[in-house]
């Protein structure tokens, strides 16, 4: 019991440090974050306290308002921190792969299943919606990469639908901050066993990076590609 309490106490400073680092990162991109959080907390607490005086229960509503104020501040902080993180990642090679790794349970992500020497890249995610190819880079060059990868997927996973998404801010593209939401909205058409079977077939086929170490998150901009152009 004592060991468990000691472990929990040692974990708390780590959580607080992580929150502090997240706040500093968010403040660099969102200078008004402190004022926004303070405003949300004060307004939420003030509204509940005022209602408490109106119904003659200021202490009860005050305590409730205090708790809900912290909850509202946490929600707002989480959303603005996420927005700031996306803003810093946007435009970096491999940023879409970092988002895909956190899409949620039920998805199997494989970064960089296709790439060319210009660092245009296609990532793959497999879930109950089927196979989703997520591309980032120059839209014109990506057409060739996506077409070749979709053809390869059709030969292996005949029962799974293949979707393609190009990450970007132009017409017909999906902004990085909306990538996760877009994927979650895709219709679920496969069962759990079908997803497993699809993943097994794809693993048997092999991938571009299966024998190549790949760092997590955005890929280094100076990464050199082997001679021979596109790799699949």
C-alpha positions as CSV (number, residue, x, y, z in Angstrom):
1,X,0.0,0.0,0.0
2,X,2.8,2.4,0.9
3,X,4.6,1.6,-2.4
4,X,1.4,2.4,-4.3
5,X,1.0,5.8,-2.6
6,X,4.7,6.5,-3.2
7,X,4.3,5.7,-6.9
8,X,1.3,7.9,-7.2
9,X,3.0,10.8,-5.4
10,X,6.1,10.5,-7.7
11,X,3.8,10.5,-10.7
12,X,2.0,13.7,-9.8
13,X,5.1,16.0,-10.3
14,X,5.5,14.4,-13.7
15,X,1.9,15.3,-14.7
16,X,2.2,18.8,-13.4
17,X,5.5,19.3,-15.3
18,X,3.8,18.0,-18.5
19,X,0.9,20.4,-18.0
20,X,3.4,23.3,-17.5
21,X,5.3,22.4,-20.6
22,X,2.1,22.1,-22.6
23,X,1.0,25.5,-21.4
24,X,4.3,27.1,-22.3
25,X,4.2,25.5,-25.8
26,X,0.6,26.7,-26.2
27,X,1.4,30.2,-25.0
28,X,4.1,30.6,-27.7
29,X,1.5,30.1,-30.4
30,X,-1.5,31.6,-28.5
31,X,-0.4,34.5,-26.4
32,X,-3.9,35.1,-25.1
33,X,-4.3,31.6,-23.6
34,X,-3.9,32.9,-20.0
35,X,-6.6,35.6,-20.3
36,X,-8.9,33.2,-22.1
37,X,-8.7,30.5,-19.4
38,X,-9.1,33.1,-16.6
39,X,-12.1,34.5,-18.3
40,X,-13.7,31.1,-18.8
41,X,-13.1,30.2,-15.1
42,X,-14.4,33.5,-13.7
43,X,-17.5,33.6,-15.9
44,X,-18.4,30.0,-15.2
45,X,-18.0,30.4,-11.4
46,X,-19.8,33.8,-11.5
47,X,-22.8,32.4,-13.3
48,X,-23.3,29.5,-10.8
49,X,-22.7,31.8,-7.8
50,X,-25.3,34.3,-9.0
51,X,-27.8,31.4,-9.6
52,X,-27.0,30.3,-6.0
53,X,-27.9,33.7,-4.5
54,X,-31.1,33.7,-6.6
55,X,-32.3,30.4,-5.3
56,X,-30.8,31.0,-1.8
57,X,-28.1,28.3,-2.1
58,X,-24.9,30.3,-2.7
59,X,-22.6,27.8,-0.9
60,X,-23.8,24.7,-2.8
61,X,-23.9,26.5,-6.2
62,X,-20.6,28.2,-5.4
63,X,-18.8,24.9,-4.8
64,X,-20.4,23.4,-7.9
65,X,-19.5,26.4,-10.0
66,X,-15.9,26.3,-8.7
67,X,-15.6,22.6,-9.9
68,X,-17.3,23.3,-13.2
69,X,-15.1,26.3,-13.8
70,X,-12.0,24.1,-13.5
71,X,-13.6,21.6,-15.9
72,X,-14.5,24.3,-18.4
73,X,-10.9,25.7,-18.2
74,X,-9.5,22.2,-18.8
75,X,-11.7,21.6,-21.9
76,X,-10.8,25.0,-23.4
77,X,-7.1,24.5,-22.6
78,X,-7.1,21.1,-24.2
79,X,-8.7,22.4,-27.4
80,X,-6.4,25.4,-27.7
81,X,-3.3,23.3,-26.9
82,X,-4.3,20.9,-29.7
83,X,-4.8,23.7,-32.1
84,X,-1.4,25.1,-31.2
85,X,0.3,21.7,-31.7
86,X,-1.3,21.3,-35.1
87,X,-0.2,24.8,-36.1
88,X,3.4,23.9,-35.2
89,X,3.3,20.6,-37.1
90,X,1.5,21.9,-40.2
91,X,3.7,21.9,-43.2
92,X,6.4,19.6,-41.8
93,X,7.1,16.3,-43.6
94,X,5.5,13.4,-41.7
95,X,3.1,15.6,-39.7
96,X,0.1,13.5,-40.9
97,X,1.8,10.3,-39.7
98,X,2.0,11.9,-36.2
99,X,-1.7,12.6,-36.3
100,X,-2.6,9.1,-37.6
101,X,-0.7,7.5,-34.7
102,X,-3.2,9.1,-32.3
103,X,-6.5,8.6,-34.3
104,X,-7.8,6.2,-31.7
105,X,-8.4,2.5,-31.0
106,X,-9.3,0.2,-33.9
107,X,-6.9,1.8,-36.4
108,X,-3.5,0.3,-37.5
109,X,-1.2,2.9,-38.9
110,X,1.8,2.3,-41.2
111,X,3.8,5.5,-42.0
112,X,5.4,6.0,-45.4
113,X,4.1,3.1,-47.4
114,X,5.1,5.1,-50.5
115,X,7.5,8.0,-51.0
116,X,9.5,9.7,-53.7
117,X,12.7,11.6,-53.7
118,X,10.9,14.9,-53.2
119,X,9.6,13.6,-49.9
120,X,6.0,13.4,-51.0
121,X,4.7,10.6,-48.9
122,X,1.7,8.3,-48.5
123,X,0.8,6.8,-45.1
124,X,-1.7,4.0,-44.5
125,X,-4.3,3.4,-41.8
126,X,-6.5,0.3,-41.6
127,X,-9.7,0.1,-39.6
128,X,-13.4,-0.7,-39.8
129,X,-13.8,2.0,-42.5
130,X,-11.3,0.0,-44.7
131,X,-8.0,1.2,-45.9
132,X,-7.3,4.9,-45.8
133,X,-4.3,6.3,-47.7
134,X,-3.2,9.7,-46.3
135,X,-0.9,11.7,-48.6
136,X,1.1,14.8,-47.9
137,X,3.3,16.8,-50.3
138,X,2.9,18.3,-53.7
139,X,-0.7,17.5,-55.0
140,X,0.4,16.9,-58.6
141,X,3.2,14.4,-57.7
142,X,0.9,12.7,-55.1
143,X,-1.5,11.7,-57.9
144,X,1.0,9.2,-59.2
145,X,1.9,7.8,-55.7
146,X,-1.7,7.5,-54.7
147,X,-2.7,5.8,-58.0
148,X,0.0,3.2,-57.7
149,X,-0.7,2.5,-54.0
150,X,-4.5,2.2,-54.6
151,X,-3.8,-0.3,-57.4
152,X,-1.5,-2.3,-55.1
153,X,-4.1,-2.3,-52.3
154,X,-6.8,-3.5,-54.7
155,X,-4.8,-6.5,-55.6
156,X,-4.2,-7.5,-51.9
157,X,-7.3,-6.4,-50.0
158,X,-10.2,-7.1,-52.4
159,X,-12.9,-6.9,-49.7
160,X,-11.8,-3.6,-48.1
161,X,-12.7,-0.2,-49.6
162,X,-9.8,2.1,-50.2
163,X,-10.1,5.8,-49.4
164,X,-7.6,8.5,-50.1
165,X,-7.0,11.8,-48.3
166,X,-4.6,14.5,-49.3
167,X,-3.6,16.7,-46.4
168,X,-3.4,20.4,-47.1
169,X,-5.4,23.7,-47.1
170,X,-6.3,23.9,-50.8
171,X,-9.6,22.9,-52.4
172,X,-10.4,19.2,-52.1
173,X,-7.8,18.7,-49.4
174,X,-8.2,18.0,-45.7
175,X,-6.5,20.4,-43.2
176,X,-4.2,18.6,-40.8
177,X,-6.3,19.7,-37.8
178,X,-9.4,18.0,-39.4
179,X,-7.7,14.8,-40.4
180,X,-8.7,12.8,-37.3
181,X,-12.3,14.0,-37.5
182,X,-12.5,13.2,-41.2
183,X,-11.3,9.7,-40.7
184,X,-13.7,9.1,-37.8
185,X,-16.6,10.1,-40.0
186,X,-15.9,7.4,-42.6
187,X,-18.6,4.7,-42.7
188,X,-17.7,1.5,-40.8
189,X,-18.1,-1.4,-43.3
190,X,-15.7,-4.0,-42.0
191,X,-16.0,-6.3,-39.0
192,X,-13.2,-6.9,-36.5
193,X,-12.1,-10.2,-38.1
194,X,-12.1,-8.6,-41.6
195,X,-9.9,-5.8,-40.3
196,X,-7.5,-8.4,-38.9
197,X,-7.5,-10.3,-42.1
198,X,-6.8,-7.2,-44.1
199,X,-3.9,-6.3,-41.8
200,X,-2.4,-9.8,-42.1
201,X,-2.6,-9.6,-45.9
202,X,-0.9,-6.2,-46.0
203,X,1.9,-7.4,-43.6
204,X,2.5,-10.4,-45.8
205,X,2.8,-8.1,-48.8
206,X,5.5,-6.0,-47.1
207,X,5.9,-2.2,-46.9
208,X,8.3,0.4,-47.9
209,X,9.6,1.0,-44.4
210,X,9.4,-2.5,-43.1
211,X,13.2,-2.9,-43.0
212,X,14.0,0.7,-42.5
213,X,14.1,2.6,-39.1
214,X,11.6,5.5,-39.1
215,X,11.6,8.1,-36.3
216,X,8.3,8.9,-34.7
217,X,6.5,12.1,-35.6
218,X,7.6,14.4,-38.5
219,X,10.4,13.1,-40.6
220,X,13.7,15.0,-40.8
221,X,13.7,17.5,-43.7
222,X,17.2,16.4,-44.7
223,X,16.3,12.8,-45.1
224,X,17.9,11.4,-48.3
225,X,16.0,9.0,-50.5
226,X,17.8,6.1,-52.3
227,X,18.5,6.4,-56.0
228,X,15.8,5.2,-58.3
229,X,13.0,7.8,-57.6
230,X,9.8,6.5,-56.1
231,X,9.9,3.6,-53.7
232,X,7.0,1.2,-53.0
